[in-house]
Amino acid sequence: MGTATAIPFGVGQQALAQSSSQNNALRGPIASVQLDENGEPSWIQSGIWVMRMLGSSAGNQTGSTGNQTGETVQFIARFAMVMPDGSAMHMHSIYGFEASDMTQEGNSTTIEGTATVTLRDGPVPDVPVRLEISNDTVMAIFISPDEVDAHFGDGPVYGLLSPFSRSIIQEELEGAEDEEETPPVTPPVTPPPTTNQTNTIELSAEEDGEDYVWSSDEGTNPTLEMVAGNETTIEIDNPTDEVHNLIIESDGEELEQSGDIEAGDSGELTITPEDEGTLDYHCEYHPDTMNGTIEVSASEEEDEETPSPTTNQTSTVEMTVEGDDEASFRWMADDELNPTLEMVAGNQTTIEIENPTEEVHNLVIESDGDELEQSGNIEAGEDGELTITPEEEGELDYYCIFHPETMVGTIEVSSST
């Protein structure tokens, strides 16, 4: 992840920055075909991309010729490549994007920079990458062929903006054209309630004729109930033939999301609502039919003063790589594959990693697509470790950058007492 310096903003760029800030990530599927020198399909590319823009907001701008500002552009992509006959399937990731320039021409926004691109022999840093968003619909990822032996050809890897991403850009664009400069507003800080209760909700994706809906024991697209300050885990089952995900929002601002849940798989989302009120939930891929509301009731406040967190404890987790090939590699801890790890906010945890396989691996820990820590490459037959001190309770993701589809799991961070 990086910082773009001296990037001038036009109205369209203001909308792009505002729409992808405050956890309203722009994202979408990668769906592309790479052609050979004869114009014939040589590779099929499929995956997902995610982009956020943070830092000083467009609210500090006076127009396309106004003050310049630096923006942190977060961009990651993970996609598979496979030949048209189904052979030679392998994975690639793009991460560590460092933006250097942003321009807008008509309905096209271009962001230039460098990133790390994973190849079979390992990650390649500082690869020039250009991102182009056209008509709020198409994402084109241009990867410089010189640094990656033209592995992705001379043209871009194409993707789409999800319907939800397109809608938030349009909403911000309409607002940016009418609004005058407004100073940033600091929202009031609400102290978290003193509670320790947890709740579990089971939710399933279901076909309803030609549409998809959410289903539970309460019916179709049910109104879910939660308590402010109490942790709720939504366990999600996807028995359909399509990919789904679950996103929870408050007034259009994304609070939590499950990540993609592939066909036949399951996933979960954990959230601790701060205030009573109404939240919205939906599937990013089917927002018109898979949506509902969450009613958050007030918690019972405790009069006793909450003790200060104890932040001087340490713990160790032992993990090893299991499997013989790319399709079977998994993380293993305590005889469980890709386990959900448990950590405590403010406490240091060291993950000791053993790699008995014949492939290189590494361990990356992220929060909403933002890399927090990584182990570095662990060569075949070697060991490594990663040390992290989570700052706050919530859910983190971990994965191997070389095998992100199979070596992946979650970390539940609880509050310290």
C-alpha positions as CSV (number, residue, x, y, z in Angstrom):
1,M,0.0,0.0,0.0
2,G,1.3,3.5,-0.7
3,T,0.8,7.2,-0.9
4,A,0.2,9.1,-4.1
5,T,1.7,12.6,-3.9
6,A,0.6,15.8,-5.6
7,I,-2.5,14.3,-7.2
8,P,-4.9,16.9,-8.5
9,F,-8.6,16.1,-8.2
10,G,-11.4,16.8,-10.7
11,V,-15.1,16.3,-9.8
12,G,-15.0,12.7,-11.0
13,Q,-11.9,12.0,-9.0
14,Q,-13.5,13.5,-5.9
15,A,-16.4,11.1,-6.4
16,L,-14.0,8.2,-6.8
17,A,-12.1,9.1,-3.6
18,Q,-15.2,9.7,-1.5
19,S,-16.9,6.6,-2.7
20,S,-14.0,4.4,-1.8
21,S,-13.2,6.0,1.6
22,Q,-14.7,5.1,5.0
23,N,-14.7,1.4,4.1
24,N,-16.8,1.9,1.0
25,A,-14.3,-0.2,-1.0
26,L,-14.6,-0.4,-4.8
27,R,-14.4,-4.0,-5.9
28,G,-15.5,-6.4,-8.6
29,P,-14.7,-9.6,-10.5
30,I,-11.8,-10.1,-12.8
31,A,-13.0,-11.7,-16.1
32,S,-10.5,-11.6,-18.9
33,V,-9.1,-13.5,-21.8
34,Q,-5.4,-13.2,-22.8
35,L,-4.7,-13.5,-26.5
36,D,-1.6,-14.9,-28.2
37,E,0.3,-13.4,-31.1
38,N,-2.2,-14.8,-33.5
39,G,-5.2,-13.3,-31.7
40,E,-6.3,-16.6,-30.3
41,P,-7.2,-17.2,-26.6
42,S,-4.2,-18.4,-24.7
43,W,-5.2,-17.9,-21.1
44,I,-8.4,-17.3,-19.1
45,Q,-8.1,-15.0,-16.1
46,S,-10.7,-15.0,-13.3
47,G,-10.6,-13.5,-9.8
48,I,-11.4,-10.4,-7.8
49,W,-9.9,-6.9,-7.2
50,V,-10.5,-4.4,-4.4
51,M,-9.5,-0.7,-4.2
52,R,-9.8,1.9,-1.5
53,M,-8.6,5.6,-1.4
54,L,-7.8,7.0,2.0
55,G,-5.9,10.0,3.4
56,S,-6.8,13.7,2.8
57,S,-10.1,13.7,1.2
58,A,-11.5,15.6,-1.7
59,G,-13.3,17.8,0.7
60,N,-10.1,19.8,0.9
61,Q,-10.2,20.5,-2.8
62,T,-11.5,23.6,-4.7
63,G,-12.0,21.9,-8.0
64,S,-9.9,20.4,-10.8
65,T,-7.4,23.3,-10.6
66,G,-7.5,23.6,-6.8
67,N,-5.1,22.5,-4.1
68,Q,-3.3,19.2,-4.7
69,T,-3.3,16.5,-2.1
70,G,-1.8,13.1,-1.3
71,E,-4.0,10.0,-1.2
72,T,-3.3,6.5,0.0
73,V,-4.5,4.2,-2.7
74,Q,-5.0,0.6,-1.5
75,F,-5.3,-1.9,-4.3
76,I,-5.1,-5.7,-4.3
77,A,-6.0,-8.3,-6.8
78,R,-6.1,-12.1,-6.8
79,F,-6.8,-14.1,-9.9
80,A,-6.4,-17.5,-11.5
81,M,-5.0,-18.2,-14.9
82,V,-5.9,-21.3,-16.8
83,M,-5.5,-22.4,-20.4
84,P,-8.7,-22.8,-22.5
85,D,-8.4,-26.6,-22.3
86,G,-8.4,-26.4,-18.5
87,S,-4.7,-27.2,-18.0
88,A,-1.9,-25.3,-16.2
89,M,-4.1,-23.5,-13.7
90,H,-2.2,-21.3,-11.3
91,M,-2.7,-18.2,-9.1
92,H,-1.4,-14.6,-9.1
93,S,-1.7,-11.8,-6.6
94,I,-1.1,-8.0,-6.8
95,Y,-0.4,-6.2,-3.6
96,G,1.6,-3.4,-2.0
97,F,0.4,-0.8,-4.6
98,E,2.3,2.5,-4.4
99,A,0.4,5.2,-6.4
100,S,2.3,8.0,-8.1
101,D,-0.2,9.9,-10.3
102,M,-3.9,10.1,-11.0
103,T,-5.5,11.7,-14.0
104,Q,-9.0,12.0,-15.5
105,E,-10.0,12.3,-19.1
106,G,-13.7,12.3,-19.9
107,N,-15.2,9.3,-18.1
108,S,-11.9,7.6,-17.6
109,T,-9.8,7.7,-14.4
110,T,-6.2,6.5,-14.5
111,I,-4.0,5.7,-11.5
112,E,-0.4,4.9,-12.1
113,G,2.1,3.4,-9.7
114,T,4.0,0.2,-8.8
115,A,3.1,-3.0,-7.0
116,T,4.3,-6.4,-6.1
117,V,3.2,-9.1,-8.5
118,T,3.5,-12.8,-7.6
119,L,4.9,-15.3,-10.1
120,R,5.8,-18.9,-9.7
121,D,9.4,-18.1,-8.7
122,G,8.2,-15.6,-6.1
123,P,7.0,-12.0,-5.7
124,V,8.4,-9.4,-8.0
125,P,8.4,-5.9,-6.4
126,D,8.2,-2.5,-8.0
127,V,6.3,-3.6,-11.1
128,P,4.8,-0.6,-12.9
129,V,1.0,-1.0,-12.8
130,R,-1.6,1.2,-14.3
131,L,-5.3,1.1,-13.2
132,E,-8.0,2.5,-15.5
133,I,-11.7,2.8,-14.6
134,S,-13.9,3.6,-17.6
135,N,-17.5,4.8,-17.4
136,D,-17.7,3.6,-13.8
137,T,-18.0,0.1,-15.2
138,V,-14.8,-1.4,-16.4
139,M,-11.5,-1.8,-14.5
140,A,-8.4,-2.4,-16.7
141,I,-5.2,-3.5,-14.9
142,F,-2.1,-2.9,-17.0
143,I,0.9,-4.9,-15.7
144,S,4.3,-3.9,-17.3
145,P,5.5,-6.9,-19.4
146,D,9.2,-6.1,-19.0
147,E,9.4,-6.9,-15.2
148,V,7.3,-10.1,-15.4
149,D,8.6,-11.7,-18.7
150,A,5.4,-10.7,-20.4
151,H,3.5,-13.4,-18.5
152,F,0.3,-11.4,-18.7
153,G,0.8,-10.4,-22.4
154,D,0.9,-6.8,-23.7
155,G,-2.7,-5.9,-22.9
156,P,-4.6,-5.4,-19.6
157,V,-6.3,-7.8,-17.3
158,Y,-9.9,-6.8,-17.4
159,G,-12.5,-6.7,-14.6
160,L,-15.8,-5.1,-13.8
161,L,-17.1,-2.9,-11.0
162,S,-19.7,-4.6,-9.0
163,P,-23.2,-3.1,-9.1
164,F,-22.8,-1.8,-5.6
165,S,-19.5,-0.1,-6.5
166,R,-21.1,1.6,-9.5
167,S,-24.0,2.8,-7.5
168,I,-21.8,4.5,-4.8
169,I,-19.7,6.2,-7.4
170,Q,-22.8,7.6,-9.1
171,E,-24.2,8.8,-5.7
172,E,-21.0,10.6,-4.8
173,L,-20.6,12.0,-8.3
174,E,-24.1,13.6,-8.2
175,G,-23.3,15.1,-4.7
176,A,-19.9,16.3,-5.7
177,E,-21.3,18.3,-8.6
178,D,-23.7,20.3,-6.4
179,E,-21.9,20.6,-3.1
180,E,-19.6,23.5,-2.2
181,E,-16.4,23.0,-0.1
182,T,-17.4,21.7,3.3
183,P,-14.9,21.3,6.2
184,P,-14.5,17.7,7.4
185,V,-16.8,16.8,10.3
186,T,-15.4,14.7,13.1
187,P,-18.0,12.3,14.3
188,P,-18.6,12.0,18.0
189,V,-16.8,9.2,19.8
190,T,-19.2,6.8,21.5
191,P,-17.6,4.7,24.2
192,P,-18.2,1.0,23.7
193,P,-20.8,-0.6,26.0
194,T,-19.5,-2.9,28.7
195,T,-20.8,-6.2,27.5
196,N,-19.5,-9.7,27.0
197,Q,-22.4,-11.5,25.4
198,T,-22.2,-13.2,22.0
199,N,-24.8,-14.4,19.6
200,T,-24.9,-16.6,16.4
201,I,-27.2,-16.3,13.4
202,E,-27.4,-18.8,10.7
203,L,-28.1,-17.5,7.2
204,S,-28.2,-19.3,3.8
205,A,-28.2,-18.3,0.2
206,E,-31.2,-19.8,-1.6
207,E,-32.6,-19.8,-5.2
208,D,-36.0,-18.3,-5.5
209,G,-37.1,-19.0,-9.1
210,E,-34.5,-17.1,-11.2
211,D,-33.4,-14.9,-8.3
212,Y,-31.3,-15.5,-5.2
213,V,-32.4,-14.5,-1.7
214,W,-31.1,-14.9,1.9
215,S,-33.0,-17.5,4.0
216,S,-33.2,-18.4,7.7
217,D,-35.6,-20.0,10.1
218,E,-37.4,-16.6,10.2
219,G,-38.1,-16.6,6.4
220,T,-36.8,-14.9,3.3
221,N,-34.5,-11.9,3.7
222,P,-35.4,-11.8,7.4
223,T,-35.0,-8.9,9.7
224,L,-32.1,-9.8,12.0
225,E,-31.9,-8.8,15.6
226,M,-28.7,-7.7,17.4
227,V,-27.8,-5.9,20.7
228,A,-25.5,-2.9,20.7
229,G,-22.1,-3.8,22.2
230,N,-22.7,-7.5,21.8
231,E,-20.7,-9.6,19.3
232,T,-22.8,-11.4,16.7
233,T,-21.4,-14.0,14.3
234,I,-23.4,-14.7,11.1
235,E,-22.7,-18.2,9.8
236,I,-23.3,-18.2,6.1
237,D,-24.0,-21.3,3.9
238,N,-23.9,-21.1,0.1
239,P,-25.3,-24.3,-1.4
240,T,-25.9,-22.5,-4.8
241,D,-23.9,-22.5,-8.0
242,E,-23.0,-18.8,-7.7
243,V,-20.5,-16.8,-5.6
244,H,-22.1,-14.6,-2.9
245,N,-21.0,-12.4,0.0
246,L,-22.6,-10.6,2.9
247,I,-22.1,-6.9,3.5
248,I,-23.4,-4.9,6.5
249,E,-23.8,-1.1,6.1
250,S,-25.0,1.9,8.1
251,D,-26.3,4.7,6.0
252,G,-24.3,3.5,3.0
253,E,-21.1,3.1,4.9
254,E,-19.7,-0.5,4.9
255,L,-19.2,-1.8,8.5
256,E,-18.3,-5.4,7.9
257,Q,-18.2,-8.0,5.1
258,S,-17.7,-11.7,4.8
259,G,-15.6,-11.8,1.7
260,D,-16.5,-13.9,-1.3
261,I,-18.1,-17.3,-0.5
262,E,-17.7,-19.6,-3.5
263,A,-20.3,-22.0,-4.7
264,G,-20.8,-24.9,-2.2
265,D,-18.7,-23.2,0.5
266,S,-19.5,-21.5,3.8
267,G,-18.3,-18.4,5.5
268,E,-19.0,-16.1,8.4
269,L,-19.1,-12.5,9.4
270,T,-18.6,-11.1,12.9
271,I,-19.9,-7.7,14.0
272,T,-20.3,-5.8,17.2
273,P,-22.8,-2.9,16.6
274,E,-21.9,0.2,18.6
275,D,-25.3,1.9,18.7
276,E,-28.9,1.0,18.6
277,G,-30.7,1.6,15.3
278,T,-31.2,0.0,11.9
279,L,-28.5,-1.4,9.7
280,D,-28.8,-2.9,6.2
281,Y,-27.3,-6.1,4.8
282,H,-27.0,-7.3,1.2
283,C,-25.0,-9.5,-1.2
284,E,-22.8,-7.4,-3.4
285,Y,-23.4,-9.6,-6.4
286,H,-27.2,-9.7,-6.0
287,P,-28.1,-6.5,-4.1
288,D,-31.6,-6.2,-5.5
289,T,-32.9,-9.6,-4.3
290,M,-30.5,-10.6,-1.4
291,N,-31.0,-7.7,1.1
292,G,-32.6,-7.0,4.4
293,T,-32.4,-5.0,7.6
294,I,-30.8,-5.5,11.1
295,E,-32.6,-4.0,14.1
296,V,-30.0,-3.2,16.8
297,S,-31.5,-2.7,20.3
298,A,-29.8,-0.9,23.2
299,S,-27.6,-2.8,25.6
300,E,-27.9,-2.6,29.4
301,E,-25.2,-0.3,30.6
302,E,-23.1,-1.3,33.6
303,D,-22.3,1.3,36.3
304,E,-19.0,-0.3,37.2
305,E,-15.9,1.3,35.8
306,T,-14.3,-0.8,33.1
307,P,-10.8,-1.9,34.1
308,S,-7.9,-0.8,31.8
309,P,-6.8,-3.5,29.3
310,T,-3.9,-5.7,30.3
311,T,-1.5,-5.4,27.3
312,N,1.7,-7.2,28.5
313,Q,0.8,-10.8,27.8
314,T,2.3,-12.9,25.0
315,S,1.2,-16.1,23.3
316,T,2.5,-18.5,20.7
317,V,0.6,-20.3,17.9
318,E,2.3,-23.2,16.0
319,M,1.2,-23.6,12.3
320,T,2.5,-25.9,9.6
321,V,1.8,-26.3,5.9
322,E,0.0,-29.5,4.9
323,G,-0.5,-30.9,1.4
324,D,1.5,-32.1,-1.7
325,D,0.4,-29.6,-4.4
326,E,-1.3,-26.3,-5.1
327,A,-4.7,-27.8,-4.9
328,S,-4.2,-29.5,-1.5
329,F,-2.0,-27.0,0.4
330,R,-3.6,-25.9,3.7
331,W,-2.6,-24.3,7.0
332,M,-2.7,-26.7,10.0
333,A,-2.8,-25.9,13.7
334,D,-4.0,-28.2,16.5
335,D,-5.0,-30.9,13.9
336,E,-7.4,-28.4,12.3
337,L,-7.1,-27.2,8.6
338,N,-7.2,-23.4,8.1
339,P,-8.3,-22.9,11.7
340,T,-9.9,-19.8,13.1
341,L,-7.1,-18.3,15.3
342,E,-7.8,-16.5,18.5
343,M,-5.9,-13.4,19.7
344,V,-6.4,-10.6,22.3
345,A,-6.2,-6.9,21.4
346,G,-3.1,-5.4,22.9
347,N,-1.4,-8.7,23.5
348,Q,1.6,-9.9,21.4
349,T,1.1,-13.2,19.5
350,T,3.9,-15.0,17.7
351,I,3.0,-17.5,15.0
352,E,5.7,-20.1,14.5
353,I,5.5,-21.5,10.9
354,E,6.9,-24.8,9.7
355,N,7.1,-25.6,5.9
356,P,7.8,-29.3,5.3
357,T,6.6,-29.1,1.7
358,E,8.6,-28.6,-1.5
359,E,7.0,-25.2,-2.3
360,V,7.7,-21.7,-1.0
361,H,5.0,-20.2,1.2
362,N,4.4,-17.2,3.4
363,L,1.9,-15.9,5.9
364,V,0.1,-12.5,5.4
365,I,-2.3,-11.0,7.9
366,E,-4.7,-8.3,6.7
367,S,-7.5,-6.1,8.0
368,D,-10.1,-5.1,5.3
369,G,-7.5,-5.7,2.6
370,D,-4.8,-3.6,4.4
371,E,-1.7,-5.7,5.1
372,L,-0.7,-5.6,8.8
373,E,2.1,-8.1,9.0
374,Q,3.8,-10.9,6.9
375,S,6.4,-13.5,7.5
376,G,8.3,-13.1,4.4
377,N,9.0,-16.1,2.1
378,I,9.5,-19.4,3.8
379,E,11.5,-21.7,1.5
380,A,10.8,-25.4,1.1
381,G,11.9,-27.3,4.3
382,E,12.5,-24.2,6.3
383,D,10.8,-22.5,9.3
384,G,9.7,-18.9,9.8
385,E,7.6,-16.8,12.1
386,L,5.4,-13.7,12.3
387,T,4.7,-11.5,15.4
388,I,1.7,-9.3,15.6
389,T,0.0,-7.2,18.3
390,P,-3.6,-6.5,17.2
391,E,-4.7,-3.0,18.3
392,E,-8.5,-3.6,18.6
393,E,-11.1,-6.4,18.7
394,G,-12.6,-7.6,15.4
395,E,-11.8,-10.0,12.6
396,L,-8.6,-10.2,10.6
397,D,-7.8,-12.4,7.6
398,Y,-4.7,-14.6,7.0
399,Y,-3.5,-16.4,3.9
400,C,-0.5,-17.5,1.8
401,I,0.1,-15.0,-1.0
402,F,1.2,-17.9,-3.3
403,H,-1.9,-20.0,-2.5
404,P,-4.6,-17.5,-1.4
405,E,-7.5,-19.7,-2.5
406,T,-6.7,-22.7,-0.3
407,M,-4.4,-21.5,2.5
408,V,-6.7,-18.9,4.0
409,G,-8.5,-18.4,7.3
410,T,-9.6,-15.8,9.9
411,I,-8.4,-14.4,13.2
412,E,-10.9,-13.5,15.9
413,V,-9.4,-10.7,18.1
414,S,-11.2,-10.3,21.4
415,S,-11.0,-7.3,23.7
416,S,-8.5,-7.5,26.6
417,T,-9.7,-7.4,30.2
